[in-house]
């Protein structure tokens, strides 16, 4: 992606905050007597080469006395970096502490991401999943503003 890691991080935080606020308003959580749910997610990448990035993430969420902490990492391979056709595949392995191991794959195309993950249960909580875990599918749109032009010269003489 053309956006630097800091701009991607800030854009992701803004997306998460706005989404959380909209969901809370729509569900009536704001102004109700229900406990407020908090969520924090940070992710980043480290460029390994022109075609590969190391990726990592950490997430914490909670409501009342329940808290969930997860972290993971993996690798992203860019198939194309052409403007308007940026394409990458990503594979990660995550751990939700005390609960599950989460392998995942994602396909990124420009601002769109489609992902598939599977929670492999480690915990003794069997009421919901009978110890089998389950698949998750995600479709995400991440609008990132284009980078400003470096310098524009109207005449090559100047």
C-alpha positions as CSV (number, residue, x, y, z in Angstrom):
1,X,0.0,0.0,0.0
2,X,1.2,3.6,-0.7
3,X,0.1,4.8,2.8
4,X,2.8,4.7,5.5
5,X,2.3,2.5,8.6
6,X,1.4,5.4,10.8
7,X,-1.4,6.6,8.4
8,X,-2.7,3.0,8.2
9,X,-2.7,2.7,12.0
10,X,-4.5,6.0,12.5
11,X,-7.1,5.2,9.7
12,X,-7.8,1.8,11.3
13,X,-8.3,3.4,14.8
14,X,-10.7,6.0,13.4
15,X,-12.6,3.3,11.5
16,X,-12.9,1.2,14.7
17,X,-14.0,4.1,16.8
18,X,-16.6,5.3,14.3
19,X,-18.0,1.8,13.8
20,X,-18.1,1.1,17.6
21,X,-19.9,4.4,18.2
22,X,-22.5,3.8,15.4
23,X,-23.2,0.2,16.7
24,X,-23.5,1.5,20.3
25,X,-26.0,4.2,19.2
26,X,-28.0,1.8,17.0
27,X,-28.2,-0.9,19.7
28,X,-29.2,1.7,22.4
29,X,-26.2,1.1,24.6
30,X,-25.4,4.7,25.0
31,X,-27.7,6.1,27.7
32,X,-28.8,2.6,28.8
33,X,-28.1,0.7,32.0
34,X,-26.1,-2.0,30.2
35,X,-22.4,-2.1,30.8
36,X,-20.4,-0.3,28.2
37,X,-18.2,-2.6,26.0
38,X,-14.7,-1.4,25.3
39,X,-12.4,-2.5,22.5
40,X,-8.9,-1.7,21.4
41,X,-7.1,-3.0,18.3
42,X,-3.6,-2.1,17.1
43,X,-2.0,-3.6,14.1
44,X,1.0,-2.9,12.1
45,X,3.4,-4.2,9.5
46,X,7.1,-4.2,8.9
47,X,8.3,-4.3,5.3
48,X,10.6,-7.3,4.8
49,X,11.1,-6.8,1.0
50,X,9.3,-5.3,-2.0
51,X,6.9,-8.2,-1.9
52,X,6.7,-9.3,1.7
53,X,5.6,-7.6,5.0
54,X,5.6,-9.0,8.5
55,X,2.2,-8.3,10.1
56,X,1.2,-8.2,13.8
57,X,-1.8,-7.3,15.9
58,X,-3.1,-7.1,19.4
59,X,-6.7,-6.7,20.6
60,X,-8.3,-6.2,24.0
61,X,-12.0,-6.0,24.6
62,X,-14.1,-6.3,27.7
63,X,-17.5,-5.7,29.2
64,X,-18.2,-5.7,33.0
65,X,-15.8,-8.4,34.4
66,X,-15.3,-10.3,31.1
67,X,-12.1,-9.5,29.2
68,X,-10.6,-11.0,26.1
69,X,-7.0,-10.5,25.0
70,X,-5.7,-11.7,21.6
71,X,-2.5,-11.3,19.7
72,X,-1.0,-12.7,16.5
73,X,1.1,-12.2,13.5
74,X,2.0,-13.5,10.1
75,X,3.1,-12.6,6.6
76,X,1.6,-10.6,3.7
77,X,2.7,-11.2,0.1
78,X,2.0,-8.5,-2.5
79,X,0.9,-10.0,-5.8
80,X,0.6,-6.5,-7.4
81,X,1.6,-3.0,-6.2
82,X,0.3,-1.2,-9.3
83,X,-1.8,1.8,-8.5
84,X,-5.5,0.9,-8.5
85,X,-4.6,-2.8,-8.6
86,X,-2.9,-3.4,-5.3
87,X,-3.3,-7.1,-4.4
88,X,-2.0,-9.1,-1.5
89,X,-2.6,-12.4,0.3
90,X,-2.0,-12.7,4.0
91,X,-1.7,-15.6,6.4
92,X,-1.7,-15.1,10.2
93,X,-1.9,-17.2,13.4
94,X,-3.5,-15.7,16.5
95,X,-4.0,-16.6,20.1
96,X,-7.0,-15.5,22.2
97,X,-5.5,-16.1,25.6
98,X,-7.0,-19.0,27.4
99,X,-9.6,-19.6,24.7
100,X,-8.5,-20.3,21.1
101,X,-5.9,-20.5,18.4
102,X,-7.0,-18.7,15.3
103,X,-5.4,-19.4,11.9
104,X,-6.6,-17.0,9.2
105,X,-6.1,-16.1,5.5
106,X,-7.0,-12.9,3.8
107,X,-7.1,-11.5,0.3
108,X,-6.6,-7.7,-0.1
109,X,-7.5,-5.8,-3.2
110,X,-7.1,-2.0,-3.0
111,X,-9.2,-0.9,0.0
112,X,-11.1,-4.2,0.2
113,X,-10.2,-7.2,2.4
114,X,-11.9,-10.6,2.5
115,X,-10.8,-13.0,5.2
116,X,-11.5,-16.4,6.5
117,X,-10.5,-17.6,10.0
118,X,-11.3,-20.6,12.2
119,X,-11.3,-20.5,16.0
120,X,-9.8,-23.8,17.4
121,X,-11.1,-24.0,20.9
122,X,-8.6,-24.5,23.8
123,X,-10.9,-23.6,26.7
124,X,-13.3,-25.8,28.6
125,X,-16.3,-23.5,27.6
126,X,-18.3,-26.0,25.6
127,X,-21.9,-24.7,25.9
128,X,-21.8,-22.7,22.7
129,X,-19.5,-24.7,20.4
130,X,-19.2,-28.2,21.9
131,X,-15.4,-27.7,21.9
132,X,-15.3,-27.5,18.1
133,X,-14.8,-23.7,17.5
134,X,-16.0,-22.3,14.3
135,X,-15.4,-20.4,11.1
136,X,-15.6,-16.6,10.6
137,X,-15.8,-14.7,7.4
138,X,-14.9,-11.0,7.2
139,X,-15.4,-8.4,4.5
140,X,-13.8,-5.0,5.3
141,X,-13.5,-1.7,3.4
142,X,-10.7,0.6,4.6
143,X,-10.8,4.0,2.9
144,X,-7.4,5.6,3.1
145,X,-6.9,9.0,1.6
146,X,-4.4,9.2,-1.2
147,X,-1.0,10.6,-0.4
148,X,-0.5,14.2,-1.4
149,X,1.8,14.8,-4.4
150,X,5.4,15.5,-3.5
151,X,5.9,18.5,-5.9
152,X,4.1,19.5,-9.0
153,X,6.0,21.6,-11.5
154,X,4.0,23.1,-14.3
155,X,7.0,23.9,-16.4
156,X,10.2,21.8,-16.6
157,X,12.3,25.0,-16.9
158,X,11.5,26.1,-13.4
